[in-house]
């Protein structure tokens, strides 16, 4: 699952590496981030919508024993989806991503710098957050509501057998995930990996990212 402002294209460098290793890979674009989504679709999408995207995909393709991979914002999505997936998830991998607890939101979990990015980016419409300057040209405005909605977790998430966090070490001065890495390192139910890459590891270090996803 892609991070904020991105679609399935964000994993295009990693997917072939995983498929070459024999895996079946499903790269999703979430509602409001697809090229043909109109303003009404963007305005109505929230975290529940994105969770439904994932669960419906699992249902449609009759997927069990799945690994859910989420980048940045999508850590919220894969956590919510795993909580609702009735035991069909065997592994969660949060790639420089939020790892929420019940009642958290992306807004509450991030730092002040990114709250300012969200607020400034939504000023023009009130419902869509424009991408920050300087990133990939294929990024699209991201629905605001998924950043603000609190997550509701029942405890099912804790039954996922493997839970992993990949911390990208290449931007120590700006990351909102340093405290999260410290917390998860102290939790025996989590495995934490450090990846020497900038935040966009799927593009900046695809071979290293794929190796971690393959368990190498």
Rosetta blueprint (number, residue, H / E / L):
1 X L
2 X L
3 X L
4 X L
5 X L
6 X L
7 X L
8 X H
9 X H
10 X H
11 X H
12 X H
13 X H
14 X H
15 X H
16 X H
17 X H
18 X H
19 X H
20 X H
21 X L
22 X L
23 X L
24 X L
25 X L
26 X L
27 X L
28 X L
29 X L
30 X L
31 X L
32 X L
33 X L
34 X L
35 X L
36 X L
37 X L
38 X L
39 X H
40 X H
41 X H
42 X H
43 X H
44 X H
45 X L
46 X L
47 X H
48 X H
49 X H
50 X H
51 X H
52 X H
53 X H
54 X H
55 X H
56 X H
57 X H
58 X H
59 X H
60 X H
61 X L
62 X L
63 X L
64 X L
65 X L
66 X E
67 X E
68 X E
69 X E
70 X E
71 X E
72 X L
73 X L
74 X H
75 X H
76 X H
77 X H
78 X H
79 X H
80 X H
81 X H
82 X H
83 X H
84 X H
85 X L
86 X L
87 X L
88 X L
89 X E
90 X E
91 X E
92 X E
93 X E
94 X E
95 X E
96 X L
97 X L
98 X L
99 X L
100 X L
101 X L
102 X L
103 X L
104 X L
105 X L
106 X H
107 X H
108 X H
109 X H
110 X L
111 X L
112 X H
113 X H
114 X H
115 X H
116 X H
117 X H
118 X H
119 X H
120 X H
121 X H
122 X L
123 X L
124 X L
125 X L
126 X L
127 X L
128 X E
129 X E
130 X L
131 X L
132 X L
133 X L
134 X L
135 X L
136 X L
137 X L
138 X L
139 X L
140 X L
141 X L
142 X E
143 X E
144 X L
145 X H
146 X H
147 X H
148 X H
149 X L
150 X L
151 X L
152 X L
153 X L
154 X L
155 X L
156 X H
157 X H
158 X H
159 X H
160 X L
161 X L
162 X E
163 X E
164 X E
165 X E
166 X E
167 X E
168 X E
169 X H
170 X H
171 X H
172 X L
173 X L
174 X L
175 X L
176 X L
177 X L
178 X H
179 X H
180 X H
181 X H
182 X H
183 X H
184 X H
185 X H
186 X L
187 X L
188 X L
189 X L
190 X L
191 X E
192 X E
193 X E
194 X E
195 X E
196 X L
197 X L
198 X L
199 X L
200 X L
201 X H
202 X H
203 X H
204 X H
205 X L
206 X H
207 X H
208 X H
209 X H
210 X H
211 X H
212 X H
213 X H
214 X L
215 X L
216 X L
